[in-house]
Amino acid sequence: MARNRHPEATVERILTEAARLFLQKGYEKTSMQDIMEGTGLSKGAIYHHFSSKEDILLRIGERMGEENAAALQRVLDAPGLNGAQKLKEVFRTALQGERQAQMLRMIPFLIDNPRFLAIHVREIFELVAPAYIAPILEEGARDGSLRVERPREMAEALMVLSDMWINPLLRPATPEEVRQRCRTFIAITAALGLDVLDEAMVERCVDYARWRAQANGETN
C-alpha cells in the first residue's frame, strides 16, 4: 500500500468538505458516503484519519476553536489600541467576516453533540475568558480606558451573556428576541462603563437568528 506523504493535507481536505456538507445538508443528513464522494477519497483513506462522522465533527469544532483563539490573540496583540478598543474589537472580530459566519453557522450542529458542548463551555471558562478577555480588561484598567475591579469575573460574565445567551445559534430565538437580548446586553454593559456592541454587531446577531430560522424551516 502506498504511504500517504501528505497526511495533513488529506485531513484538511476531509474537514473542509465535511464542514461544507454539514452546512449545506445538515449534520444528520450528511453520510460518510457523501464525504467520500465529495473528497474523492476511499473509505479506508477517511477511516485512517477519523473513526466516525462524529469524530470528524468534533475535529471541525477543535479547528474552529483554534481559529478563534488565533483571532483573539491578534486583537490582544494589536498595537495602537487601548483596552476599551480591544474589547470592542474582540466582539466585532467574532461576528464579522465570512469565515466567522461559516464558523458560527457550524455551531448548531456542534452544540447538539454533548461532547462538544462540554468542551465549548469548558473553553469559555478555562481559555477564552482568562487568557484573552480578562487580559484586555486588565489592560483597560491600567491605561484608564476601562474601570473594572474584577477582570476575571467580568470576563466570564461577558462571555456567558454573549456566547451562551445572546448567540441565536447556541440558544435559538426569533430575530426580534435576539435584538432585545442585544439591547439588554448593551444596557447592562453600559451601566458597567463598557462599550461592547454597536448597531452593526446587533444586526449581525439578528441575521444569524434569521439564518437559523430559515435553516430549520421556520417562519418569522
Solvent accessible surface area in square Angstrom, and as a share of the most:
residue,aa,sasa,rsa
1,M,240,1.07
2,A,98,0.76
3,R,212,0.77
4,N,65,0.34
5,R,208,0.76
6,H,127,0.57
7,P,52,0.33
8,E,131,0.59
9,A,62,0.48
10,T,17,0.10
11,V,36,0.21
12,E,82,0.37
13,R,119,0.43
14,I,0,0.00
15,L,3,0.01
16,T,73,0.43
17,E,25,0.11
18,A,0,0.00
19,A,14,0.11
20,R,115,0.42
21,L,11,0.05
22,F,0,0.00
23,L,52,0.26
24,Q,124,0.55
25,K,79,0.34
26,G,14,0.14
27,Y,32,0.12
28,E,146,0.65
29,K,158,0.67
30,T,2,0.01
31,S,48,0.31
32,M,30,0.13
33,Q,92,0.41
34,D,30,0.16
35,I,0,0.00
36,M,36,0.16
37,E,121,0.54
38,G,39,0.38
39,T,7,0.04
40,G,62,0.60
41,L,32,0.16
42,S,68,0.44
43,K,124,0.52
44,G,50,0.48
45,A,32,0.25
46,I,0,0.00
47,Y,88,0.34
48,H,142,0.63
49,H,48,0.21
50,F,10,0.04
51,S,85,0.55
52,S,41,0.27
53,K,39,0.17
54,E,59,0.26
55,D,46,0.24
56,I,0,0.00
57,L,1,0.00
58,L,8,0.04
59,R,71,0.26
60,I,2,0.01
61,G,4,0.04
62,E,85,0.38
63,R,25,0.09
64,M,19,0.09
65,G,14,0.13
66,E,98,0.44
67,E,52,0.23
68,N,46,0.24
69,A,20,0.15
70,A,46,0.36
71,A,9,0.07
72,L,8,0.04
73,Q,71,0.31
74,R,158,0.58
75,V,10,0.06
76,L,33,0.17
77,D,93,0.48
78,A,24,0.19
79,P,125,0.79
80,G,82,0.79
81,L,61,0.30
82,N,54,0.28
83,G,0,0.00
84,A,28,0.22
85,Q,90,0.40
86,K,11,0.05
87,L,0,0.00
88,K,40,0.17
89,E,54,0.24
90,V,7,0.04
91,F,15,0.06
92,R,80,0.29
93,T,31,0.18
94,A,42,0.33
95,L,20,0.10
96,Q,61,0.27
97,G,37,0.35
98,E,109,0.49
99,R,109,0.40
100,Q,40,0.18
101,A,3,0.02
102,Q,67,0.30
103,M,25,0.11
104,L,26,0.13
105,R,77,0.28
106,M,4,0.02
107,I,12,0.06
108,P,11,0.07
109,F,41,0.17
110,L,0,0.00
111,I,25,0.13
112,D,110,0.57
113,N,14,0.07
114,P,104,0.65
115,R,138,0.50
116,F,14,0.06
117,L,64,0.32
118,A,55,0.42
119,I,59,0.30
120,H,23,0.10
121,V,44,0.25
122,R,120,0.44
123,E,45,0.20
124,I,3,0.02
125,F,72,0.30
126,E,117,0.53
127,L,65,0.32
128,V,9,0.05
129,A,0,0.00
130,P,30,0.19
131,A,41,0.32
132,Y,20,0.08
133,I,1,0.00
134,A,4,0.03
135,P,36,0.22
136,I,0,0.00
137,L,0,0.00
138,E,71,0.32
139,E,40,0.18
140,G,0,0.00
141,A,46,0.36
142,R,180,0.66
143,D,71,0.37
144,G,60,0.58
145,S,38,0.25
146,L,8,0.04
147,R,221,0.81
148,V,16,0.09
149,E,152,0.68
150,R,154,0.56
151,P,27,0.17
152,R,122,0.45
153,E,98,0.44
154,M,38,0.17
155,A,0,0.00
156,E,45,0.20
157,A,48,0.37
158,L,3,0.01
159,M,22,0.10
160,V,53,0.31
161,L,47,0.23
162,S,19,0.12
163,D,26,0.14
164,M,58,0.26
165,W,71,0.25
166,I,4,0.02
167,N,15,0.08
168,P,3,0.02
169,L,0,0.00
170,L,25,0.12
171,R,111,0.41
172,P,78,0.49
173,A,20,0.16
174,T,58,0.34
175,P,13,0.08
176,E,89,0.40
177,E,86,0.38
178,V,0,0.00
179,R,49,0.18
180,Q,93,0.41
181,R,26,0.10
182,C,0,0.00
183,R,92,0.33
184,T,63,0.37
185,F,0,0.00
186,I,51,0.26
187,A,62,0.48
188,I,68,0.35
189,T,2,0.01
190,A,62,0.48
191,A,89,0.69
192,L,80,0.40
193,G,54,0.52
194,L,6,0.03
195,D,89,0.46
196,V,2,0.01
197,L,12,0.06
198,D,39,0.20
199,E,97,0.44
200,A,67,0.52
201,M,1,0.00
202,V,0,0.00
203,E,63,0.28
204,R,59,0.22
205,C,7,0.04
206,V,0,0.00
207,D,63,0.32
208,Y,5,0.02
209,A,1,0.01
210,R,95,0.35
211,W,48,0.17
212,R,40,0.15
213,A,3,0.03
214,Q,128,0.57
215,A,64,0.49
216,N,84,0.43
217,G,67,0.64
218,E,94,0.42
219,T,133,0.77
220,N,117,0.60
